[in-house]
Amino acid sequence: MDFINKNNKLFLSIEDELLNKLTNIAIKNFPNESGGILIGNYSSDFRTLYIRDFITPKIQKKSLFFYKRSVSNLSETLKKLYEEKEQYYIGEWHSHPNGNSMYSSTDLNAMISIAESDTVNIKNPILLILGIKKNKVEEFSIYFYNNKGLHRYE
């Protein structure tokens, strides 16, 4: 699937199979939130972002309205991915059980923290949210962070 962010004319691509894997994890963890990090890379002109994979941390705190992942051993895993596949951290994904795919103020604040972090080397992370109801995804949205705001890909 291919998307465009009309605000900045940036493109994003994610394979259906990868999106299905994320969906299956979210449904399996329903009614709790679930999530992880997104892995990928940009085209040579930095206009297209490719979501290539994801990592679901083994240690998570989750509930109906909350998800927090562990960062334990994450830097080693990311370093290996970059060395072997030239892929790197590009953002976060999580589910909203019994909700829609609109980001919350908590989601926005998390993205601001990531973009402003001295230990995370990304200024424009993306956020993928899956709105889950019962045993299916009702909707999903992908957002691009820029200037303390989240802008949706269409």
VENUR-V637981 format. One record per run of one state. SS is the DSSP state (helix for helix, strand for strand, loop for the rest). FROM is the first residue (numbers start at 1). LEN is the number of residues. If there is no record, write none. Layout:
BEGIN
ss->SS from->FROM len->LEN
ss->SS from->FROM len->LEN
END
This chain:
BEGIN
ss->loop from->1 len->1
ss->strand from->2 len->4
ss->loop from->6 len->4
ss->strand from->10 len->5
ss->loop from->15 len->1
ss->helix from->16 len->14
ss->loop from->30 len->5
ss->strand from->35 len->8
ss->loop from->43 len->5
ss->strand from->48 len->8
ss->loop from->56 len->4
ss->strand from->60 len->3
ss->loop from->63 len->4
ss->strand from->67 len->3
ss->loop from->70 len->4
ss->helix from->74 len->12
ss->loop from->86 len->2
ss->strand from->88 len->10
ss->loop from->98 len->7
ss->helix from->105 len->12
ss->loop from->117 len->9
ss->strand from->126 len->8
ss->loop from->134 len->2
ss->strand from->136 len->11
ss->loop from->147 len->2
ss->strand from->149 len->4
ss->loop from->153 len->2
END
